[in-house]
Amino acid sequence: MLLRVMHDTVYHYSAEVSVAQHMLHLRPRATDSQAVLQHHLRVDPTPEHSDEVVDAQGNHRRFLVLQTPHQRLHIRADSLVHTQPSLPLAQLPNNPAWETVRDTLRYRAGAPHDPAIEYRFHTPATPWDETFLAFVWPVLDSGLGIVDLAQALNQRIHHQMRYDPCSTSVHTPTTQALAQRAGVCQDFAHLFIACWRQLGLPARYVSGYLLTQPAYGQSRLVGADASHAWVSVYVPHPQWAGQSCWIDLDPTNNRCGWGSPGEEYVTLAWGRDFADVSPVRGVIQGGGSHRLQVAVTVAPPDEWPGEPLL
């Protein structure tokens, strides 16, 4: 699919901001399942310094410094991405038992380093807690293939958790979302990752977008979409000379695939949890209180009348 993504972030401040520094993860990354054809970033007011680097996890990270006093900050990321259909998990060349993967990644003196290990460790959003082990326990079986276990956990979260955008915030602990059995895609992804790491297995948090369809007979509303989140889990393959495979699962929609959950998905960045890939974060001097507005649109280019790519 050919998809255009426009992501607008607007901060309104009650008082003047004199100095601001912001870090952005808004440029989609190139993967085996998607190609980034165009990407443009516009910031108002214009920053005095802007620099883009590739971080330790391969994401494009932009750093901004604003020294112009302002009470409003508008960041617009406009991208054109070509996605590929995901491959069925049945085509995976390997499906080792989950215990085998766990034991392979345990520390052994002299063993070669596997970069996937960094995604095994707990984080503030995916802490060590026995409630996560209790949640995954009903689908856990000795000798079960890791791909099968991932799909079973994906389905369990989808069926046991209720999607409710008013039930949590970006700061809600994953244990609370689990206790109330409700949350949003970020909570569902963190829950999956917390359960997975509880078993000693690596999983990544994936930030991105999902093409949604308007109601029948209605036109698409610009800015009505939102960012999306899902997970990737690691499947080692001994015949690939140290290379690995990551399969993507979306517990919010019970989707999964090899490369991405589907061609309607656009991958932005991945990390250990949301804190690694927050679209916009930073520090300011002044500003008083603030109000945040976020508008996202994902649509084929021919559905953007009067909106040329920046």
C-alpha positions, 0 to 999 in steps of 0.5 A: 500500500502507498500511505501518507501519514501526517502527524501534527503536534501543537503545544499551547502555553499560558506563558512565554517559553524562552528556551526549549529543547525537544527530542522527536521520533517522527520519521518512519524507519526503513524496514524489510516491509516498508520503504520511506519515499518522502519525509518532511518536518516543519517546526514553527517557530523555526528552531535555532538548531536541528540535528538528526541522528540514528540512535542505538536501536536504529531509529531516526531521532531529531533534536531541536533547540528553540531560543525564540520566545513563543507561546505556541509550538507546532510540529508537523511530520509528513511522510509517504511510505510504501508498505508490503503485505506481511508474510504468514507466520506459517512460513517462518523457517523456525519455531523453537520451543520457548524454553529453548529460546530462553535458555539460549539467551541466558548468560554463559561465559564466553558466549557470543553477544546477541543484541536481542538480549537488551530487550529481555530486561524489565523497564519502568513500564514493563516491571517484574511482577508476578501478576504478569506471570499469572496472566500468561500462565493459562497459555503456557505449555512446556515445549510450546513453539515460541511463535505459537506462544506469542500468538496465544498471548496475543489472543489472550490480551485481545480477548481479556482486555477491553479497549477504552481510551478513557481508562488510562493515560500515558503515565498509567502503570501497566499493573493498573491497566491489567488490574482493571482489564482495560486500556489502550494500544500502549497498555496492551503492548506493554502488557504483552512485553511485561508477560514475555520478559517475565518468561526471560524472552525478548520483546520490543515495543513498536510505535507507528500508525495504522490505516483505519477505514471511515464508517460506511458512506462517510468521508475520512476525517483529517486528523481523526486518527492516532498513533498506534503501538504493537510488539515484536518478539524474537525468533532465533534461527541457528542456520542464519549465522547469527541473524534473527527474525522478529515477528510482529503482533498487535494485541489490540486488533489480534493481528500478527505477521512476519515483517509487520502485522499487516500492510496497513501498518506503518512502523515509526520506531521501536525500543524497550518501551514507550519511553524510548520512542515517545514521538515528542518529548523535551524540556522548556524554560517558562511556559506556565501551564500548557495544552496539547493537541495531537492530530494524525491522519493515515490515508492513501495519497489520492484521499488528500485533496488540496493537501500537497506533500510538504 
